[in-house]
Amino acid sequence: MKRFILIIIALALVGAGVGAYYMNRPVKEPDVRTAPVSRGDVVDAVAATGTLEAVTTVQVGTQVGGIIQELYADFNSIVRKGQVIARLDPTLLQTNIEQQRANVTRAEADLDRLKVALADGQQKLERAKALFEKNLLPRTELETAQVNVLSAQAQIKSSEAGLVQAKSQLNTAEVNRAHTVITAPIDGIVISRAVEPGQTVNAGMSAPTLFVLAADLTKMQVNANIDEADVGRMRPGQPVTFRVDAFPTETFTGAVEQVRLQPTTVQNVVTYQTVISVPNAELKLKPGMTANVTIEVNRKSNVLRVPAAATRFRPTNEVFAALNQEVPPEARGGFGGRNAGGRGASPGQGGAGAPDGAPAQGAAAANAAPLPSGQANAPRRREAQGGSAQGGGEDSRGAAAGEGGAGGNRVAGAPGASGGGRGFDPNMTPEERRKRMEERMASMTPEDRAAFQERMAARQGGGGGFGGATDGGGGRGGAGGGQPGATAGQGGGRRAGPAQGRVASVPTMTSGATTIDSLFGPLPTVETRGRVWLFMGKQLKPVSLRLGISDGTNTEVLDGCDVQVGTEVVTNVVLPTSTTQPAGATGGAQSPLMGPQRGGPGGPSGRGGGRGF
């Protein structure tokens, strides 16, 4: 019994020690993975597969049939225009020529006989006329002599036509005999030979192909099949690089020459043929080779670039909890999600998003009531639960009057005065409007205030500041910019409608262009907004950027004062998997391709917050 008690006490002590170890074990910190901002080239390219072909290819056939008597050219032979490359047996055609010559001789003899008969008939007619004038011959015999002369003249005309026909058939037979000698139609190289000496070819239904000649293999072309999703970005003159399996370590160059409009559909996949001209001075490239083509749509050299993974990274609640950091307003409001800033969101950067049906923190919680009759253009109002004056949704339709979010693009029927703020109450006096704007500016962080002033200065040239709807033009969501009920003004907003200064030129067929390729307009400038996160003092700090083109690995930075070459930006955060991590954490890596979880801060189901610019 005493031994059993000792065993129990020992087990209890071991359990207490193990528990104390795990309770006092230090919590592992998240693994924050970063990558540096660099400077270099960013190339937006389209990949495709094509086939190499000679620019000019001629199939040499024969118009007459017969036995191949001689071949004077073989594969890879260099031939000149007019050079004899093959000869057919002319025996049968020579026999036909002799027959046609005999027919011509017979036709000539018949014509001579008829001419003699005509001369005899004319003499008889003259005697008949003399006798008839002396009343020594009846009229019937005179008429018979006249008919005989006319009949002889008609037979002569028919015989002359037969002679012409016989001579034509003789000429055809001689031409066919000449066609037994096959000559090269162009200067080129024999890339295919389809016959052998002694082989019989039949040209009865179609001309059989004897040789295939390539005009000049120093100039070739690649016929690449471009997917319909990318063909809109193809333009003549775009640089092209490609590789072939025969020379895997070499890169060949070319240029887009033509974008053909004939579609090709294979298993519901629509492609368009794009012709790429390729120099081949060393004759390394052969017809029929498969080329892995990369077409450069846009290239930016020696620009500031940020890793694309950093622009896709979205921290979650678990990440901030693991870092013992409060969720910043930018993360609460989401970024770029159309549902992240809900329709009818009240002003404010927006709080944490909520699942569908749950009230959003820091955003409008109430749904808009139906508008009274006759007030179709009145702004919808929402009750705000709190939050600062910056934010708003991607589609801030129905934002509270006078407090429309700065991130919104549309304000439903908010007729403001010239240069008025976005979504301000039209009944406000200029002093009240200015005071409200000062309050909004005071509630912003220094970074947001600087960015806001920068945007305002950039839009002053378009008139109307941040988007009055009636008289003010320009600005994001300005007049004519897709605002229901708004009046078209000058400048136009981001979603400009019939605003002045936004009319695009339409190419016409009467512009003197000889091909459709010259009518393709220039590619639009790529400019988007994004956000990266810095890891400073063991805290995540958001930085908003203006981004340009991307090659999938790096993205061009157009405007970003807080990032320089060498700045480390966060690409991923791997959470610890220990049992002491915060409740609700989902250990493992947070994929940069995954956005916030449903219902989380700024998630796609959140009904509050905005773009978070």
FENUR-V127467 format. One record per run of one state. SS is the DSSP state (helix for helix, strand for strand, loop for the rest). FROM is the first residue (numbers start at 1). TO is the last residue. Records with the same first field share a line. If there is no record, write none. Layout:
# FENUR-V127467
SS: FROM-TO  FROM-TO
This chain:
# FENUR-V127467
loop: 1-1  25-30  37-37  55-56  62-65  72-77  80-83  89-90  134-138  179-180  184-187  194-199  202-208  215-218  228-230  234-238  245-246  267-268  280-289  313-316  323-328  333-363  365-383  385-429  444-445  463-489  491-499  501-515  520-527  537-538  551-553  560-567  576-587  590-613
helix: 2-24  91-133  139-178  231-233  308-312  317-322  329-332  430-443  446-462  516-519
strand: 31-36  38-54  57-61  66-71  78-79  84-88  181-183  188-193  200-201  209-214  219-227  239-244  247-266  269-279  290-307  364-364  384-384  490-490  500-500  528-536  539-550  554-559  568-575  588-589
